[in-house]
Amino acid sequence: DSLGNMSKIADLLSHISCPSVSEIEQFVKLSLWGNKTDLSLLKHFNLELADVQNTAVDKNNDMILSNDLDKVVKHLMELKDGKVDIILDNSGYELFGDLCLAEVLLRSP
């Protein structure tokens, strides 16, 4: 269920003090697909997976018309005291994904 997955994601997030590139990528994707799907569909979302290609958020990569995720994450990682605006255009589960992304970005070096 969605609430259970939200709890699992929040628990994983609580253990991230300095997110890796792959963790930032996962949360960017979670935020992106949070606008499309209910979190209950992300049963395999797991930041501890060695191969992030096995996660549910990666299964829709072919649905992205122009995927510059690597450039976006590189830019985010290079920001020093920068500003990132996140447009909160939804509520509920979609908002949860956006807030998780914001938290990960705040914890990044």
N, CA, C and O of each residue as an XYZ file, in Angstrom:
436
protein
N       0.827     -1.190      0.000
C       0.000      0.000      0.000
C       0.870      1.252      0.000
O       2.043      1.201      0.370
N       0.299      2.359     -0.410
C       1.052      3.613     -0.542
C       1.621      4.103      0.775
O       2.773      4.531      0.834
N       0.828      4.044      1.824
C       1.298      4.525      3.127
C       2.483      3.698      3.621
O       3.435      4.241      4.180
N       2.420      2.404      3.415
C       3.537      1.535      3.801
C       4.797      1.865      3.029
O       5.888      1.886      3.599
N       4.659      2.125      1.722
C       5.821      2.486      0.918
C       6.356      3.857      1.304
O       7.566      4.082      1.285
N       5.463      4.770      1.654
C       5.914      6.083      2.115
C       6.741      5.922      3.388
O       7.764      6.584      3.561
N       6.298      5.054      4.261
C       7.013      4.801      5.512
C       8.389      4.199      5.238
O       9.375      4.597      5.859
N       8.460      3.239      4.307
C       9.736      2.610      3.963
C      10.696      3.629      3.357
O      11.881      3.647      3.689
N      10.184      4.474      2.471
C      11.023      5.482      1.831
C      11.519      6.486      2.870
O      12.688      6.871      2.852
N      10.634      6.913      3.776
C      11.033      7.843      4.837
C      12.101      7.211      5.725
O      13.040      7.889      6.142
N      11.967      5.922      6.016
C      12.963      5.232      6.829
C      14.306      5.188      6.110
O      15.344      5.438      6.724
N      14.298      4.871      4.811
C      15.549      4.866      4.052
C      16.172      6.258      4.032
O      17.385      6.413      4.173
N      15.329      7.257      3.855
C      15.808      8.635      3.820
C      16.453      9.032      5.145
O      17.426      9.786      5.163
N      15.916      8.530      6.243
C      16.454      8.888      7.561
C      17.872      8.359      7.769
O      18.588      8.841      8.648
N      18.281      7.383      6.978
C      19.616      6.805      7.106
C      20.621      7.407      6.133
O      21.775      6.982      6.098
N      20.201      8.381      5.350
C      21.097      9.008      4.377
C      21.589     10.330      4.953
O      20.812     11.266      5.139
N      22.881     10.394      5.231
C      23.424     11.651      5.749
C      24.098     12.451      4.636
O      24.039     13.680      4.625
N      24.725     11.762      3.719
C      25.401     12.403      2.585
C      25.077     11.568      1.347
O      25.775     10.597      1.053
N      24.019     11.941      0.618
C      23.531     11.096     -0.475
C      24.538     10.911     -1.605
O      25.268     11.831     -1.973
N      24.555      9.711     -2.137
C      25.389      9.399     -3.299
C      24.677      9.876     -4.562
O      23.513     10.274     -4.522
N      25.390      9.829     -5.670
C      24.805     10.210     -6.957
C      23.599      9.322     -7.263
O      22.554      9.821     -7.680
N      23.736      8.020     -7.059
C      22.619      7.116     -7.367
C      21.417      7.372     -6.463
O      20.278      7.228     -6.906
N      21.645      7.747     -5.211
C      20.530      8.060     -4.317
C      19.830      9.341     -4.759
O      18.601      9.415     -4.739
N      20.597     10.341     -5.155
C      19.982     11.574     -5.665
C      19.176     11.271     -6.921
O      18.062     11.770     -7.080
N      19.736     10.451     -7.819
C      19.012     10.072     -9.030
C      17.694      9.393     -8.688
O      16.667      9.683     -9.302
N      17.718      8.496     -7.718
C      16.499      7.782     -7.332
C      15.421      8.749     -6.826
O      14.246      8.600     -7.160
N      15.819      9.723     -6.033
C      14.829     10.655     -5.502
C      14.340     11.652     -6.547
O      13.203     12.117     -6.469
N      15.188     11.987     -7.528
C      14.714     12.810     -8.643
C      13.654     12.032     -9.415
O      12.616     12.578     -9.790
N      13.929     10.745     -9.646
C      12.959      9.906    -10.358
C      11.686      9.703     -9.539
O      10.584      9.706    -10.088
N      11.836      9.531     -8.240
C      10.663      9.384     -7.384
C       9.780     10.628     -7.490
O       8.556     10.528     -7.576
N      10.414     11.793     -7.483
C       9.666     13.043     -7.620
C       9.001     13.127     -8.989
O       7.840     13.518     -9.103
N       9.747     12.758    -10.024
C       9.196     12.781    -11.383
C       7.996     11.862    -11.522
O       6.939     12.288    -11.987
N       8.147     10.607    -11.124
C       7.079      9.631    -11.312
C       5.987      9.748    -10.262
O       4.908      9.178    -10.428
N       6.249     10.476     -9.187
C       5.194     10.732     -8.210
C       4.028     11.486     -8.831
O       2.895     11.394     -8.358
N       4.313     12.231     -9.890
C       3.265     12.944    -10.606
C       2.453     11.998    -11.495
O       1.357     12.349    -11.932
N       2.963     10.853    -11.751
C       2.317      9.919    -12.672
C       1.633      8.755    -11.968
O       0.605      8.264    -12.434
N       2.194      8.315    -10.858
C       1.731      7.064    -10.270
C       1.565      7.148     -8.764
O       2.101      8.036     -8.101
N       0.844      6.245     -8.275
C       0.649      6.071     -6.844
C       1.874      5.336     -6.298
O       2.355      4.394     -6.928
N       2.380      5.748     -5.149
C       3.579      5.116     -4.591
C       3.403      3.629     -4.299
O       4.391      2.916     -4.126
N       2.181      3.159     -4.244
C       1.984      1.729     -4.009
C       2.493      0.909     -5.190
O       2.729     -0.291     -5.048
N       2.664      1.536     -6.356
C       3.176      0.822     -7.512
C       4.699      0.693     -7.478
O       5.277     -0.063     -8.258
N       5.344      1.429     -6.577
C       6.798      1.405     -6.484
C       7.251      0.397     -5.434
O       7.996      0.740     -4.515
N       6.805     -0.826     -5.571
C       7.073     -1.857     -4.574
C       8.549     -2.184     -4.444
O       8.989     -2.657     -3.396
N       9.309     -1.942     -5.483
C      10.714     -2.327     -5.465
C      11.642     -1.145     -5.244
O      12.851     -1.274     -5.433
N      11.105      0.007     -4.849
C      11.943      1.167     -4.592
C      12.838      0.867     -3.400
O      12.355      0.658     -2.287
N      14.124      0.846     -3.635
C      15.068      0.494     -2.582
C      16.402      1.162     -2.867
O      17.066      0.826     -3.848
N      16.797      2.092     -2.034
C      18.040      2.814     -2.252
C      19.263      1.971     -1.966
O      20.380      2.393     -2.267
N      19.088      0.796     -1.396
C      20.234     -0.035     -1.068
C      20.583     -0.995     -2.197
O      21.550     -1.749     -2.083
N      19.824     -0.983     -3.275
C      20.125     -1.884     -4.374
C      21.429     -1.473     -5.045
O      21.640     -0.296     -5.336
N      22.296     -2.442     -5.287
C      23.547     -2.144     -5.973
C      23.279     -1.735     -7.416
O      23.961     -0.862     -7.953
N      22.292     -2.360     -8.041
C      21.950     -2.052     -9.427
C      20.641     -1.278     -9.441
O      19.567     -1.876     -9.370
N      20.719      0.035     -9.532
C      19.511      0.859     -9.462
C      18.589      0.641    -10.651
O      17.444      1.093    -10.628
N      19.057     -0.037    -11.684
C      18.205     -0.310    -12.841
C      17.081     -1.287    -12.511
O      16.140     -1.420    -13.293
N      17.157     -1.967    -11.379
C      16.121     -2.931    -10.990
C      14.949     -2.290    -10.269
O      13.996     -2.990     -9.927
N      14.983     -1.002    -10.027
C      13.922     -0.368     -9.264
C      12.739     -0.023    -10.143
O      12.876      0.130    -11.356
N      11.596      0.097     -9.533
C      10.370      0.396    -10.266
C      10.437      1.753    -10.947
O       9.882      1.919    -12.033
N      11.101      2.726    -10.338
C      11.164      4.043    -10.960
C      11.999      4.032    -12.236
O      11.851      4.924    -13.071
N      12.871      3.044    -12.403
C      13.685      2.951    -13.607
C      12.980      2.242    -14.757
O      13.405      2.351    -15.907
N      11.925      1.529    -14.457
C      11.246      0.771    -15.505
C      10.541      1.665    -16.517
O      10.181      1.202    -17.599
N      10.338      2.935    -16.186
C       9.668      3.857    -17.096
C      10.633      4.811    -17.786
O      10.195      5.807    -18.362
N      11.925      4.536    -17.743
C      12.888      5.424    -18.371
C      12.605      5.642    -19.849
O      12.846      6.730    -20.371
N      12.093      4.616    -20.534
C      11.806      4.753    -21.961
C      10.623      5.692    -22.230
O      10.372      6.059    -23.378
N       9.904      6.078    -21.183
C       8.784      7.011    -21.322
C       9.246      8.474    -21.284
O       8.463      9.382    -21.566
N      10.491      8.692    -20.942
C      11.027     10.050    -20.873
C      11.544     10.426    -22.258
O      12.420      9.753    -22.801
N      11.003     11.499    -22.827
C      11.368     11.894    -24.185
C      12.804     12.365    -24.296
O      13.492     12.032    -25.261
N      13.262     13.129    -23.330
C      14.634     13.622    -23.323
C      15.152     13.498    -21.892
O      14.755     14.258    -21.009
N      16.038     12.539    -21.679
C      16.496     12.233    -20.330
C      17.895     12.787    -20.095
O      18.882     12.210    -20.550
N      17.976     13.900    -19.389
C      19.250     14.516    -19.036
C      19.516     14.390    -17.539
O      20.133     15.266    -16.934
N      19.045     13.296    -16.952
C      19.187     13.106    -15.515
C      20.637     13.196    -15.066
O      20.926     13.793    -14.029
N      21.548     12.613    -15.829
C      22.956     12.659    -15.442
C      23.475     14.088    -15.390
O      24.258     14.427    -14.502
N      23.053     14.932    -16.326
C      23.467     16.338    -16.323
C      22.826     17.095    -15.163
O      23.464     17.942    -14.538
N      21.570     16.788    -14.882
C      20.870     17.450    -13.774
C      21.541     17.111    -12.450
O      21.812     18.003    -11.647
N      21.810     15.837    -12.218
C      22.439     15.419    -10.960
C      23.842     15.998    -10.852
O      24.244     16.434     -9.774
N      24.591     16.010    -11.944
C      25.930     16.601    -11.926
C      25.842     18.073    -11.527
O      26.626     18.547    -10.706
N      24.890     18.786    -12.109
C      24.710     20.203    -11.770
C      24.329     20.370    -10.301
O      24.862     21.239     -9.611
N      23.413     19.541     -9.830
C      23.000     19.626     -8.427
C      24.166     19.353     -7.481
O      24.297     20.002     -6.443
N      25.003     18.398     -7.842
C      26.147     18.039     -6.996
C      27.204     19.148     -6.973
O      27.955     19.277     -6.006
N      27.257     19.943     -8.042
C      28.253     21.005     -8.122
C      27.803     22.301     -7.458
O      28.618     23.200     -7.252
N      26.516     22.413     -7.121
C      26.019     23.633     -6.489
C      26.628     23.806     -5.104
O      26.654     22.866     -4.310
N      27.100     24.968     -4.827
C      27.604     25.303     -3.491
C      26.788     26.496     -3.009
O      26.853     27.580     -3.588
N      26.032     26.289     -1.958
C      25.152     27.336     -1.432
C      24.209     27.868     -2.508
O      23.864     29.050     -2.520
N      23.802     26.978     -3.408
C      22.911     27.368     -4.496
C      21.461     27.277     -4.093
O      21.132     26.947     -2.954
N      20.610     27.573     -5.031
C      19.173     27.552     -4.793
C      18.528     26.624     -5.807
O      18.831     26.678     -6.999
N      17.645     25.781     -5.326
C      16.876     24.886     -6.186
C      15.410     25.137     -5.897
O      14.974     25.044     -4.750
N      14.656     25.452     -6.924
C      13.221     25.641     -6.777
C      12.500     24.366     -7.175
O      12.743     23.820     -8.251
N      11.627     23.898     -6.322
C      10.787     22.741     -6.628
C       9.353     23.239     -6.672
O       8.845     23.788     -5.695
N       8.714     23.045     -7.800
C       7.331     23.492     -7.951
C       6.414     22.404     -7.417
O       6.365     21.297     -7.954
N       5.700     22.725     -6.372
C       4.771     21.774     -5.760
C       3.414     21.944     -6.434
O       2.620     22.813     -6.072
N       3.177     21.098     -7.413
C       1.956     21.222     -8.201
C       0.887     20.206     -7.821
O      -0.178     20.166     -8.437
N       1.156     19.403     -6.831
C       0.213     18.378     -6.406
C       0.237     18.257     -4.886
O       0.996     18.942     -4.200
N      -0.596     17.384     -4.390
C      -0.584     17.104     -2.957
C      -0.605     15.600     -2.768
O      -0.606     14.848     -3.742
N      -0.622     15.166     -1.543
C      -0.668     13.731     -1.254
C       0.641     13.057     -1.572
O       1.705     13.544     -1.190
N       0.573     11.934     -2.274
C       1.758     11.129     -2.563
C       2.742     11.880     -3.451
O       3.956     11.720     -3.320
N       2.209     12.702     -4.359
C       3.080     13.479     -5.232
C       3.908     14.470     -4.412
O       5.102     14.642     -4.659
N       3.282     15.107     -3.458
C       3.960     16.050     -2.572
C       5.028     15.332     -1.750
O       6.114     15.871     -1.536
N       4.727     14.135     -1.295
C       5.677     13.350     -0.509
C       6.977     13.142     -1.295
O       8.064     13.334     -0.750
N       6.873     12.756     -2.556
C       8.065     12.553     -3.389
C       8.866     13.827     -3.559
O      10.097     13.800     -3.533
N       8.173     14.942     -3.734
C       8.857     16.228     -3.875
C       9.570     16.624     -2.581
O      10.690     17.133     -2.619
N       8.928     16.392     -1.446
C       9.550     16.723     -0.163
C      10.753     15.821      0.126
O      11.742     16.270      0.706
N      10.668     14.555     -0.275
C      11.820     13.648     -0.114
C      12.995     14.149     -0.955
O      14.135     14.149     -0.491
N      12.723     14.571     -2.177
C      13.782     15.109     -3.032
C      14.404     16.334     -2.377
O      15.628     16.462     -2.341
N      13.584     17.227     -1.863
C      14.108     18.419     -1.200
C      15.011     18.039     -0.028
O      16.075     18.629      0.155
N      14.592     17.067      0.754
C      15.391     16.620      1.906
C      16.730     16.040      1.450
O      17.766     16.331      2.049
N      16.716     15.233      0.409
C      17.969     14.648     -0.111
C      18.893     15.753     -0.593
O      20.096     15.716     -0.333
N      18.342     16.732     -1.291
C      19.182     17.826     -1.789
C      19.762     18.647     -0.640
O      20.902     19.105     -0.719
N      18.995     18.833      0.412
C      19.509     19.562      1.572
C      20.648     18.815      2.261
O      21.524     19.428      2.871
N      20.628     17.501      2.159
C      21.668     16.680      2.806
C      22.881     16.460      1.912
O      23.906     15.957      2.373
N      22.775     16.833      0.636
C      23.896     16.585     -0.273
C      25.043     17.555      0.006
O      24.834     18.663      0.500
N      26.250     17.117     -0.320
C      27.444     17.932      0.006
C      27.462     19.257     -0.750
O      28.392     20.047     -0.588
